Structure formats: C-alpha cells, structure tokens
Amino acid sequence: MSIETRFDISFVADLALREKQIQQNYRPIIAVHKWFARRPGTLFRALALSEFGDAPLSDVFFKGHDFTGRKIADPFMGGGTPLIEANRIGCDVTGFDINPMAAWIVREEIEHLDIHAYQAEAHRLLENLRSEIGELYVTDCPHYGDSDVPVKYFLWVKVIGCESCERDIDLLPRYLLAEDSRHPLNVLVCPSCGDLNEVVDRHEPGRCRSCKARLSIDGPASRGRCACPHCGHETRFPRAADGPLRHRLFAIEYYNPHRKLGHKGRFFKKPDAKDFARVAAAQERWRCMRPRFVPDQEILPGDETDRLHRWGYARYCQMFNDRQLLGLELSCRVIHKLTNERVRHALATNLSDLLRYQNMLCRYDTWALKSLDIFSIHGFPVGLVQCESNLIGIINGNDTNVGSGGWTNIVEKYSRAKRYCDAPFEVPGGGARKTQVPVEGEWIGEHRSGARSRKVNIHCADATGIDLAPRSLDAVFTDPPYFGNVQYGELMDFCYVWLRRLVGTEAEGFDRTSTRAVEELTGNVTKARGLGHFTEGLARVYSRVARALKPGAPLVFTYHHNSLDAYYAVGVAILDAGLTCSASLPCPAEMGGSIHIHGTGSSIVDTVFVCRERGHAPKQWLFNGSKELAGIVARDLEELAETGRKPSKGDARCIVFGHLTRMAVWNLRLNWDRSLRTSAKLQCFAKAVARLGDPGPIVDEVTCGKRRHAPSPGPLFAASETTRRSRDAVAF
C-alpha cells in the first residue's frame, strides 16, 4: 500500500480547507515567522501517513506515530512544512533552501526553546519599551474625556506638492474610513475640514457635522492623478526623482478600556494638537539618536522591488516613519544585550516578523478594521493610505491582545507556536465547534526529555548541488517554487537586512548581503530568468534527489500555475530525473479569500505529483484522450465538492493541467532523451500534452454541468476502491 492507494481526496481536502481558513489555529508553528504560500500541514501529514502507515488514512490520521529510522528530505524547504510534519512523526529530516531566511526560520521552528526563559525576557523587553516610548502610543478620548488611552492604529495619507501652486495635496482615494460591518455606522472623513462623521448611508452621506461641507465616498486621487483642491491643477504621482512621498496623520483608531463595555463599536478620532506633538516628539528623538541596528542598505532592482523604486524608495530605512524606527532601534538594543543565545535568536526572529506590521506600506482594512501587513498580497503594495500599528501592543483586562501588529501580538503567537511543538494536536472536521485533539507521543524538535533524539539537518544551500548518499532516503516531500508566482528573495530581503544587522553574519548564509541568488528557480523578468532556467534547475534538483531515493521510494511535490507552459518544466524535470509520475492528486492549498487570490480567477487547488523510479499506477487513472480525462477530472471535482465547497473553473483548469502532465510523463518515459537541449525537451513535452487533448474544452465540459459523473461508480476512496486500485494497478 502507498500514497497511490491510500490517499483520500475528500478526507484530506476537508482538513486542508479548514486549516487554510485560519492556519494558525491548526498549525500554530507557522507563526514563528512569515513565509509565503505555505501549504497545509494536514496535506503533508496525510501524504506521509499514506506512504508509511498500515491502515486507511482516516483511521491513522489522528493517532500518534513514530517512524523511527525513516529518512526524509526536502530540497526546497521554504517555511519548512514538509520537514516539520515528517519530524513530528519521528522521521530524520534533511532540508535545503538557497534563501538564508528560510534556513533561519526552519531552525527557529524546530529548535527547542525554554519557553519560560523566553517569556521572561520578552516581558522585560516590553516593560523597557513601555518606559521608553509608551507615551508615544496614547491619545485622549474625545467621546468620554479620558486621557492617555492606548492607540491601536495611526492612519496616514500620502501627501504631494501641487505642480502648479505648490501647496500640499492629500492623496486620498476614498473618504470612507470604516464600513458599517464591524462598526455600527459608516465613518467618513470630511474632504473640507477633516472631521470624522458617522453616517447611516454611505451613498447618501449628507453634510459634515462640523463645517457643513458635503460628504463623499470617492476621494480625488485615482490612477496616478489628483486634482489640486486649491487651484484645480491635475497633479501626477508618484514622482520617483523626488523620493518617497510624505505622509500626514489624518485619523486614529484607539482603545478605551474604561468605556469599552458600555460603548457600541470602535473608537475613532481626528488627531488633535497633542497627537501631533507626540509625532513631533518621536521625530526629534529619532533625529538625535545614532542608530546602530537600522539598516541603510539600498533596495536592489527586481520584479517586485522596482515597484518601490517607482515610488521613490531607494533604501529600506525609507519604508518606516520616525516613530517606527525609534521603537525598532530600541528593541534591537535590548535584544542584542541578551546573553542567552537561544532566547536572543528567538526575540530577533520576533523582531524580523514584527517588521511586516511596522512599516509605512501597511494598509487599513476598512471592512475588517485592522492593519494589513506589507506581505498580504505577496508583494510590495504601495497604497495611498497607510496604517501604523501600536508597536508595543495592547493587552485588555482578560489578558487578550487588542488590535494587531505589536510586540505583544508577536510574542503571544510565538509562545503558542513553541508550546505546540511540545504538544501537537489536530482539529477534526465536522461541526461548527473546533475541538483540538492531542496527538499523544508526537512532538517537534531534535530532542526531548525521555524521548529518542532525531536527526535534523538544515542547510542554506543551492539544491542543484546537494550531495546525498545514494539510495538513502525513504521519501522526498517538497513544495518547490511555482515558477514566477512568488519572488522569495526580493520579498525576504525586507526582513533579512534587519535580522542580519541584529544577529551578525555567523548564521549559515548570513555572510551574503542579500537573500537573492542567481541560482534561484523563480522566474524573474528583471534577472532574465525564464522557463528554460526554471526547467534546468528543477531537473538538476530532481535528478539529485532521485539518486538518493531508495528503490521505489517517492518524490512527492505540490504544484499549481495558471499557465500550462509552467507544467512543461515540471514534466521535463521528472523525466530527466528518470522517474515516472504515478499519481496526480488534487488538494486545496490556498485560502480563497486571500487578498492575493480573491477575485483573480486563480485556483486554490494544488496538484500533488507522486513520482517513483518503479512502482504501480492505478489503471483507472490512465487515459488516451479528452473523454477519459474528463471523467477522471469530474470524479476529482466530485471528491472536492464533498467538502462543501464548489470547485471553481480555475480549480478545474489546474486539475486538468496536472493530469495532462502526469500522462505525458507516462507516455514519454520509455524513450525520453535527456541529451536534448532544454528548448527541444519543452517542445517535445508540449506536443505530448497536446496529443492528449485541449484543456479548454475539457474544463468547460466538467464545469458547465454536461458531465457530472465519472465512469466508475461508488465513493472513490471507499475500502473497495482502495482494493480495486491496488488490484488493477499497472507496474512500471
């Protein structure tokens, strides 16, 4: 029995979908530090248990396991999900990633931490910050007259000088500050006096309560142009040559602990003189400080970072305001003095993760009424309204965090993550109530008192040159780059330049001034890295790990892309490695509501490719044309639909692409010529895919209701189905 026979699509899809809605509730360990496009931990647990387990997946998933002696590798470890899941069930693990931030993060996730020592130092850090800068994060409540209540968010608008009259223009795209979803009324900014007005109907808002000017939702700034309210001249923005645009504080959301119980909704205000005085005080303190830890590195060119250049940002330090720089510098000074290296590294990791909320590219969600971190769309979105979170954070009377983006939030999430390592759990599907089920006997790490030690080897290295002992691995589980979907190096430099300044260059890979590397396998227009580069690199990595696999052991990886061409690279890499693709299984791996996916038509479903040098493939999964493929895809969609979510056209497209890739590998495997040039290999693979059918009509057929049932009756992964797959399997 193996993945091909035991993997249960509907069972795993249900767990994966639930996990991706609020992933930290299912896998708290991901809160150690931000990484991009993490796949569900439940998926990789299911894959490992399907391969190594001895019973149906649903019977073993919630039980403890210890696969002593099993050796697992991941050549593209990223945030570490496959390695963590394998380590948790007792396997020895080896991971590689070319990005030094990935290696640092995975070590932080797996390495043991004295949680009490950590929390004690975190408490001292917070007390130090409250003493030093706490007065900069309070305001007065105009509703009830209370003084010095904590600020949750400072809201800033970009400002530019008019090209004609030279007076300042607020670049507000909308005057709507808060919608009436999580606040009783809509909150609008007056375009004339700046006062905040609560209105019932935001489409007919009436007039300002203070100056009687007419209120409006739409602001003057749009598509790089803004009419000057003083002279009417249409000013264009941004102007890169002038540097980053200035910001003006125009609104505050705060928290009043004394009045919260009797108050309906949130607390908003227009800044007063004391608020502006606090801004000025922070600016003066920063002007007089000689920073030791704030990085001054230039922002290198790139597909994502060029957007920053267009907005005038040349150095990373320009992406923060003076109050943020002051708080971050003071935090670094406290952390740097710690003598306990493990705790110092933990808090340095916290600061690195805190950066994504403490910068002037964060935005304010007018519906959810919270800060959106800089990486909410896997890029560098430069908006016109920025949200500055309280750097220290706010704790209410119930010892619960209020708001997001502060030190107290980061420390709480990190503590929960490390407690999860000692006592992992699962959250079964079914019912509205989410119940944590402890999994006895499992833990995450290298060593634990009273337990057998495990081998954990983490390397910052180019996986194309890794040296693994031949026939030594029981499996390779990985989540490779999806061609050009995420520019990991460009994005992670934002954190890396700070972390490197704080911890020094002794960590593996930290001798580099940037996390970027020419060997990266992400497609990148700026660096002229195209599909050929991606194909060749992926093939070299897969060939390396294939030689290290034991006979019949699997290389298992997830993949999805909106372009069929990007799958050709995957197919060529599998064939160059001398492997056959025995399964292509669909599984949800993204959250449909994610900002970088919602409304784009992209798929949330990955294909899980299972590849082996030799083994068996279920006969029912083999096909020669569009009609048979449509039946297979229809069955996959039915299995996914059992989770209660209707698969989209984008999901169907990626599933079709996955099956076409698998079958093209199957058809080409016996006569594949590895000596061909990469361009010729890609062309050969494209022709093999084309012979199997046009994906467009197949997607239309399976999503428009013309075909609703697959040829084989009964639940696909019932016990009888598992037996049939095994009995009817074709050897290769």
Helices and strands as residue ranges (DSSP letters): H 3-6, H 9-21, H 23-26, G 28-32, H 41-52, H 57-60, E 71-74, H 81-88, E 92-97, H 100-110, H 115-133, G 134-137, E 138-139, E 149-161, E 168-170, E 176-178, E 186-189, E 196-199, E 221-222, E 225-227, E 234-236, G 240-242, E 246-254, G 260-262, E 267-269, H 273-288, H 305-310, G 316-319, H 322-336, H 341-354, E 363-365, E 370-372, E 385-389, E 394-395, E 401-402, H 407-422, E 425-426, E 437-438, E 456-460, G 463-465, E 475-478, H 488-503, H 531-548, E 555-559, H 565-576, E 580-588, E 605-612, E 616-618, G 619-621, H 626-641, H 649-668, G 669-671, H 678-692, H 695-703, H 719-727, E 729-731
